[in-house]
Amino acid sequence: MCRWMLWVMLVMSSVLARPVQGQERSESETARAISFDLESDFLVVVDGQAGSLRGLKFILDTGATRSVIDRRVAARLQLKRHAGRIVNFDRYIPIEWAEVPELRMGPLRAQDLRVMVVDLPQYSEIAKGADGIIGLDLLSRSDKFTIDFGKKRLYFELPANGRARQVPGCFVVPTVVQGLVIRLAVDTGVSGIVLYGDRLEKRLVKMRIEGEQEAVTMGRIAGTKVTLPGVQLAGPEQAIRVMLINGPAERIVPGLDGYLGVAALHANRIEFDFANMALRWQ
């Protein structure tokens, strides 16, 4: 069971609309590769830098709109912070905001980036050894990046010249469940599939479940593990084990029915194309 629960964070549209500036690169610099460690068979962990602090460990999370640093890192950098809150799966949680003078991961770099500050171990056992989270605000400074699980390498294609890009909310994959088309956010921060069960029950005439149901938790989130037949995800229908939770109000997270962990794709390579907002895997 996945215990990594915090970082599917969809911030409201006023935050999503903040532009990300492209970086000027020569042609020889437009493609870069770095190594990563794979933890718990799904979690991508990379080396990074925050301010003057080098050799930090960051979790790469496509389900996080904004990057995150741990409170101890913020304290070492003596960052000024102010209170805020974000949506975490099914509820609001308190966080702090701060500006990092520089955040770097591989060829990606941002200056004076507004990030979230939290006590990472408080929210997840898996995050105990991490110094922060790399979210879409930094990742989208590439035109595209690819996760190669076989080689444990990340490949980045950078813009050839500077340009502005809005921070995307998430990559969404249409999925069919028992004839109903639903929308799932692709998230490298979870291991399986998490669905808003209450939304499915409203839209399906009768949701079919096979086998036994199991009460489970992900950090502070309680849900039920079930087997759903009739799930079609880039292939024939199959029965898939998923976690059902109660979602927030539709007005808070509209048009989204759950989260798809990349491990559920059983892919060797996954490409996130920000230039075209397309997802490809093989």
Secondary structure, DSSP 4 states (H G I P E B T S, - for coil): -----S--B---HHHHTSEEE-----GGGSEEEEE-EEETTTEEEEEEEETTEEEEEEEE-TTBSS-EEEHHHHHHHT--EEEEEEEETTEEEEEEEEEEEEEEETTEEEEEEEEEEE-HHHH-SGGGG-SEEE-HHHHTTSSEEEEETTTTEEEEE--SS--EEEPP---EEEEEETTEEEEEEEETT-SSEEEEHHHHHHHSSS---EEEEEEEEETTEEEEEEEEEEEESSSS-EEEEEEEEPPPPTTTSTT--EEEEGGGGT-SEEEEETTTTEEEE-
